[in-house]
Protein backbone atom coordinates (compact mmCIF):
# COMPACT_ATOMS: atom_id res chain seq x y z
CA UNK A 1 0.00 0.00 0.00
CA UNK A 2 1.07 3.59 -0.56
CA UNK A 3 3.12 5.18 2.23
CA UNK A 4 2.98 8.89 1.47
CA UNK A 5 -0.03 11.14 1.06
CA UNK A 6 0.82 11.87 -2.57
CA UNK A 7 1.19 8.16 -3.32
CA UNK A 8 -2.20 7.46 -1.73
CA UNK A 9 -3.74 10.18 -3.86
CA UNK A 10 -2.07 8.82 -7.00
CA UNK A 11 -3.38 5.32 -6.23
CA UNK A 12 -6.90 6.70 -5.75
CA UNK A 13 -6.71 8.63 -9.03
CA UNK A 14 -5.45 5.53 -10.78
CA UNK A 15 -8.49 3.57 -9.62
CA UNK A 16 -10.84 6.28 -10.90
CA UNK A 17 -9.08 6.43 -14.27
CA UNK A 18 -9.12 2.65 -14.58
CA UNK A 19 -12.85 2.49 -13.86
CA UNK A 20 -13.50 5.11 -16.53
CA UNK A 21 -11.26 3.40 -19.09
CA UNK A 22 -12.91 0.02 -18.48
CA UNK A 23 -16.26 1.56 -19.37
CA UNK A 24 -14.83 3.16 -22.49
CA UNK A 25 -13.27 -0.13 -23.61
CA UNK A 26 -16.59 -1.89 -23.04
CA UNK A 27 -18.34 0.72 -25.21
CA UNK A 28 -15.77 0.07 -27.95
CA UNK A 29 -16.24 -3.70 -27.85
CA UNK A 30 -20.03 -3.32 -27.94
CA UNK A 31 -19.84 -1.00 -30.97
CA UNK A 32 -17.59 -3.43 -32.83
CA UNK A 33 -19.87 -6.33 -31.93
CA UNK A 34 -22.91 -4.42 -33.25
CA UNK A 35 -21.09 -3.69 -36.50
CA UNK A 36 -20.18 -7.36 -36.94
CA UNK A 37 -23.80 -8.40 -36.30
CA UNK A 38 -25.00 -5.92 -38.93
CA UNK A 39 -22.46 -7.29 -41.41
CA UNK A 40 -23.48 -10.88 -40.71
CA UNK A 41 -27.11 -9.92 -41.31
CA UNK A 42 -26.13 -9.18 -44.91
CA UNK A 43 -27.84 -5.79 -45.34
CA UNK A 44 -25.15 -3.52 -46.75
CA UNK A 45 -26.93 -0.19 -46.17
CA UNK A 46 -27.74 -1.01 -42.55
CA UNK A 47 -24.19 -2.25 -42.02
CA UNK A 48 -22.79 1.00 -43.41
CA UNK A 49 -24.97 3.04 -41.04
CA UNK A 50 -23.81 1.03 -38.03
CA UNK A 51 -20.23 1.21 -39.31
CA UNK A 52 -20.35 5.02 -39.33
CA UNK A 53 -21.42 5.03 -35.68
CA UNK A 54 -18.75 2.47 -34.84
CA UNK A 55 -16.06 4.51 -36.58
CA UNK A 56 -16.84 7.54 -34.45
CA UNK A 57 -16.64 5.44 -31.26
CA UNK A 58 -13.34 3.89 -32.35
CA UNK A 59 -11.83 7.28 -33.22
CA UNK A 60 -13.02 8.88 -29.98
CA UNK A 61 -11.51 6.13 -27.84
CA UNK A 62 -8.25 6.12 -29.81
CA UNK A 63 -7.96 9.90 -29.36
CA UNK A 64 -8.16 9.38 -25.60
CA UNK A 65 -5.27 6.85 -25.80
CA UNK A 66 -7.42 4.08 -24.37
CA UNK A 67 -6.44 1.98 -27.37
CA UNK A 68 -3.50 2.52 -29.72
CA UNK A 69 -4.08 4.41 -32.97
CA UNK A 70 -2.89 1.41 -35.01
CA UNK A 71 -5.38 -0.88 -33.28
CA UNK A 72 -8.14 1.60 -34.09
CA UNK A 73 -7.03 1.73 -37.72
CA UNK A 74 -6.93 -2.08 -37.86
CA UNK A 75 -10.50 -2.38 -36.54
CA UNK A 76 -11.79 0.22 -39.00
CA UNK A 77 -9.97 -1.39 -41.91
CA UNK A 78 -11.21 -4.89 -41.15
CA UNK A 79 -14.82 -3.78 -40.71
CA UNK A 80 -14.67 -1.67 -43.87
CA UNK A 81 -13.30 -4.61 -45.85
CA UNK A 82 -16.07 -6.87 -44.58
CA UNK A 83 -18.71 -4.32 -45.64
CA UNK A 84 -17.14 -3.97 -49.09
CA UNK A 85 -17.24 -7.75 -49.45
CA UNK A 86 -21.04 -7.68 -49.03
CA UNK A 87 -21.50 -6.21 -52.52
VOPAGU-2260 file (C-alpha; in pm, 1 decimal, decimal comma):
REM VOPAGU-2260
SITE   aa  ch    i         X         Y         Z
SITE  UNK   A    0       0,0       0,0       0,0
SITE  UNK   A    1     106,7     359,2     -56,0
SITE  UNK   A    2     312,2     518,2     222,8
SITE  UNK   A    3     297,8     889,4     146,6
SITE  UNK   A    4      -2,7    1113,7     106,3
SITE  UNK   A    5      82,0    1186,9    -257,0
SITE  UNK   A    6     118,9     816,0    -331,7
SITE  UNK   A    7    -220,2     745,8    -172,7
SITE  UNK   A    8    -374,1    1017,6    -386,5
SITE  UNK   A    9    -206,9     881,8    -699,9
SITE  UNK   A   10    -338,0     531,8    -623,0
SITE  UNK   A   11    -689,6     669,7    -575,0
SITE  UNK   A   12    -671,4     863,1    -902,8
SITE  UNK   A   13    -544,6     553,0   -1078,0
SITE  UNK   A   14    -848,7     356,5    -961,8
SITE  UNK   A   15   -1084,1     628,2   -1090,2
SITE  UNK   A   16    -907,6     642,6   -1427,3
SITE  UNK   A   17    -912,4     265,0   -1458,0
SITE  UNK   A   18   -1285,4     248,7   -1386,0
SITE  UNK   A   19   -1349,8     510,9   -1653,3
SITE  UNK   A   20   -1125,7     339,9   -1908,9
SITE  UNK   A   21   -1291,2       1,8   -1847,6
SITE  UNK   A   22   -1626,4     156,1   -1937,4
SITE  UNK   A   23   -1483,2     316,3   -2249,3
SITE  UNK   A   24   -1327,4     -12,9   -2361,2
SITE  UNK   A   25   -1658,9    -188,5   -2304,1
SITE  UNK   A   26   -1833,7      71,8   -2521,0
SITE  UNK   A   27   -1577,1       6,7   -2794,6
SITE  UNK   A   28   -1623,8    -370,1   -2785,0
SITE  UNK   A   29   -2002,9    -331,7   -2794,3
SITE  UNK   A   30   -1983,7    -100,4   -3096,8
SITE  UNK   A   31   -1758,8    -343,5   -3283,3
SITE  UNK   A   32   -1987,4    -633,4   -3193,2
SITE  UNK   A   33   -2290,6    -442,2   -3325,1
SITE  UNK   A   34   -2109,0    -369,0   -3650,5
SITE  UNK   A   35   -2018,2    -735,9   -3693,9
SITE  UNK   A   36   -2379,7    -840,3   -3630,2
SITE  UNK   A   37   -2499,9    -592,3   -3892,7
SITE  UNK   A   38   -2245,5    -728,5   -4141,3
SITE  UNK   A   39   -2348,2   -1087,7   -4070,9
SITE  UNK   A   40   -2711,2    -992,2   -4130,9
SITE  UNK   A   41   -2613,0    -917,9   -4490,6
SITE  UNK   A   42   -2784,1    -578,9   -4534,3
SITE  UNK   A   43   -2514,5    -351,5   -4675,2
SITE  UNK   A   44   -2692,7     -18,7   -4617,1
SITE  UNK   A   45   -2774,3    -101,5   -4255,1
SITE  UNK   A   46   -2419,2    -225,5   -4202,0
SITE  UNK   A   47   -2279,3     100,3   -4340,9
SITE  UNK   A   48   -2496,7     304,0   -4103,7
SITE  UNK   A   49   -2381,1     103,0   -3802,7
SITE  UNK   A   50   -2022,7     121,3   -3931,2
SITE  UNK   A   51   -2034,8     501,9   -3933,2
SITE  UNK   A   52   -2141,5     503,2   -3567,7
SITE  UNK   A   53   -1875,4     246,9   -3484,2
SITE  UNK   A   54   -1605,8     450,6   -3657,7
SITE  UNK   A   55   -1683,7     754,3   -3444,6
SITE  UNK   A   56   -1664,4     544,4   -3126,2
SITE  UNK   A   57   -1333,6     388,9   -3235,1
SITE  UNK   A   58   -1183,2     728,4   -3322,0
SITE  UNK   A   59   -1301,6     887,9   -2998,4
SITE  UNK   A   60   -1151,4     612,8   -2784,3
SITE  UNK   A   61    -824,9     612,3   -2981,1
SITE  UNK   A   62    -795,9     989,6   -2936,3
SITE  UNK   A   63    -815,6     938,1   -2560,2
SITE  UNK   A   64    -527,5     685,2   -2579,8
SITE  UNK   A   65    -742,1     407,8   -2437,0
SITE  UNK   A   66    -643,8     198,0   -2737,3
SITE  UNK   A   67    -350,4     251,6   -2971,6
SITE  UNK   A   68    -408,1     440,7   -3297,1
SITE  UNK   A   69    -289,2     141,3   -3501,1
SITE  UNK   A   70    -537,5     -87,5   -3327,9
SITE  UNK   A   71    -814,0     159,7   -3409,4
SITE  UNK   A   72    -703,3     172,6   -3771,9
SITE  UNK   A   73    -693,1    -207,9   -3785,6
SITE  UNK   A   74   -1050,0    -238,1   -3654,2
SITE  UNK   A   75   -1179,0      22,1   -3900,3
SITE  UNK   A   76    -996,5    -139,2   -4191,3
SITE  UNK   A   77   -1121,4    -489,3   -4115,4
SITE  UNK   A   78   -1482,5    -377,9   -4071,4
SITE  UNK   A   79   -1466,6    -167,0   -4387,0
SITE  UNK   A   80   -1330,2    -460,6   -4584,5
SITE  UNK   A   81   -1607,3    -687,0   -4458,2
SITE  UNK   A   82   -1870,6    -432,2   -4563,5
SITE  UNK   A   83   -1714,4    -396,5   -4909,5
SITE  UNK   A   84   -1723,7    -774,7   -4945,4
SITE  UNK   A   85   -2103,5    -767,8   -4903,3
SITE  UNK   A   86   -2150,5    -621,0   -5252,2
